[in-house]
């Protein structure tokens, strides 16, 4: 009889351990899904997403044709990597807005911070040099209770015609720059 009691206790202990193991796996799975499925890395515009240059105070006729030259970073715009012409630009729907956008996707690629850029506006015979990109690592939508933090590299500023602009996006102001 005592022997049977010991066997039953041992079986109960094994079932209890198995139950705890299964509960542990279920909890681990739920926590893992929460960590992965929350809103991390969504909507954070990093340096790999620089697809637009905002043009302030430009007329639509100013931006009919734009010529872009990408140069090796730090070469003083002397070593050309690539060049291309942009003939289509996206204009704002609100006529009172001072902004016009050049959509970099029309150029076939986004801006890569490993290059410097010279942008020529052929209709107004002006050029702008964009160089010296500064970046910073920032947290992106980390919604977990501290287990996993997602970071991305975002633009923290750049030089436009030799003057530093502390912006997280690219902007050229015809009247100021």
Secondary structure, 3 states (H helix, E strand, C coil): CHHHHHHHHHHHHHHHHHHHHHHHHHHHHHHHHHHHHCCCCCCCCCHHHCCEEEEECCCHHHHCCEEEEEEECCCCCCCEEEEEEECCCEECCCCCCCEEEEEHHHHCCCCCCCEEEEEEECCCCEEEEEEEEEEEEEECCCCCCCCCCCEEEEEEEEEECCEEECCCCEEEECCCC
